[in-house]
Structures are given as C-alpha cells and as structure tokens.
Amino acid sequence: MIEVKFIRKSGLLEAFIYDGHADFDDYGKDIVCAAVTAQCMMAYNGLNEVMKIKNRIELNEDGGYLAVSLDGASTEEKKSAQVLMETLLLGIKAIEVQYGNFIQLIEEEV
C-alpha cells in the first residue's frame, strides 16, 4: 500500500511524503503507483523548476519513496507554494477515493 502524508504547519502545507508500493498490478503496469508518482513529481518540478522555491527532496532511485519539504523556504515562498501543494493534495484524495485499498492519505498538523 502507498502512504502519502501531507504535513501542515500553521495552516500551510510544508511537506509531502510518498512511501510504499500500491501492488495494484505488476511492476510497469501499476496505474495507482504511476498516478501517484506522476502527481508528486509534477508538484516537485513545479516547485523546483518553475517557481524556484527552495526545497529539500529525498527519494529512492528504485521508486517507492519521495519526500519533499519546504522547511528551508521563506514564509512568502511557502504561501506561494500552496497552490501546487493543495492541488497535489486534491489529486491524491481523488486517487484514494477510487483506489482506497491501495493508497492511504494522511494529513498531519505539526
């Protein structure tokens, strides 16, 4: 099962962590893993390449783990990043509605 955790501080989404495998289908055919990975990488690329917002990324080259944190960004950058972060959250929620046996969404306020 994939676990996607979103971490909020003072109401702002500041991090997301994608961990695990959906096991919906064989490697290379797993549409749940592909959907989650594509959305998470789109958000990361938007933050990093388009918006140039300072972030920290950790990933497993073989897949199954991606963590992105905005903890080094300024407050203004974090506020600007909310459009992408909240959009990612909505996308992951939509996947969970349809494939809830293969993905778990966790929202945490710290």
C-alpha positions in Angstrom: 0.0 0.0 0.0 1.1 3.5 -0.7 1.0 6.0 2.1 1.0 9.7 1.2 1.5 12.0 4.2 0.9 15.8 4.0 2.4 17.9 6.8 0.9 21.3 7.7 2.5 23.9 9.9 0.4 26.9 10.9 -2.1 26.0 8.2 0.4 25.8 5.4 1.3 22.6 3.6 5.0 22.3 4.0 5.9 18.8 3.1 4.6 15.6 1.4 6.0 12.1 1.8 5.1 9.2 -0.6 6.1 5.8 0.7 5.4 2.3 -0.4 4.0 0.4 -3.4 0.4 0.0 -4.3 0.7 -3.5 -5.6 -2.4 -2.9 -7.8 -0.7 -4.7 -10.6 2.8 -5.9 -11.8 5.7 -3.5 -11.9 5.3 -1.4 -15.0 1.6 -1.9 -15.1 0.6 -0.4 -11.8 -1.6 2.5 -12.6 -2.0 3.6 -9.0 1.7 3.9 -8.5 2.1 5.6 -11.8 -0.7 8.1 -11.0 0.7 9.0 -7.5 4.3 9.2 -8.8 3.3 11.4 -11.7 1.4 13.8 -9.5 4.1 14.0 -6.9 6.8 14.6 -9.4 4.7 17.3 -11.2 4.3 19.1 -7.9 8.1 18.8 -7.1 9.1 20.0 -10.6 6.7 23.0 -10.4 8.1 24.0 -7.0 11.7 23.5 -8.0 11.9 24.3 -11.7 9.0 26.7 -12.3 8.6 28.6 -9.0 12.3 28.2 -7.9 11.2 27.7 -4.3 13.9 26.4 -2.0 13.1 22.8 -1.1 14.6 19.6 0.1 14.0 16.3 -1.8 14.8 12.7 -0.7 14.0 9.8 -3.0 14.6 6.2 -3.5 16.1 5.8 -7.0 14.2 2.4 -7.3 10.9 4.1 -6.5 8.6 3.7 -3.6 9.8 6.8 -1.7 9.7 10.5 -2.3 9.8 13.2 0.3 9.6 17.0 -0.5 9.9 19.6 2.2 9.7 23.4 2.1 11.2 23.9 5.5 14.1 26.0 4.1 11.8 28.3 2.1 10.7 31.8 3.3 7.2 32.4 4.5 6.3 34.1 1.3 7.6 31.2 -0.8 5.6 28.8 1.3 2.5 30.9 0.8 3.1 30.9 -3.0 3.7 27.2 -3.0 0.2 26.5 -1.6 -1.5 26.4 -5.0 0.7 23.5 -6.1 0.7 21.8 -2.7 -3.1 22.0 -2.2 -3.6 20.9 -5.9 -1.4 17.8 -5.2 -3.5 17.1 -2.1 -6.7 17.2 -4.1 -5.2 14.9 -6.7 -4.1 12.3 -4.2 -7.5 12.5 -2.5 -9.1 11.7 -5.9 -6.9 8.7 -6.3 -7.7 7.5 -2.8 -11.5 7.7 -3.4 -11.2 5.4 -6.4 -8.4 3.1 -5.2 -8.6 3.3 -1.4 -7.5 -0.3 -0.9 -4.1 0.6 -2.4 -3.4 4.1 -1.1 -3.8 5.8 2.3 -3.7 9.6 2.7 -2.6 11.1 6.0 -2.9 14.8 6.8 -0.9 15.9 9.8 -0.7 19.3 11.6 2.6 19.8 13.5 
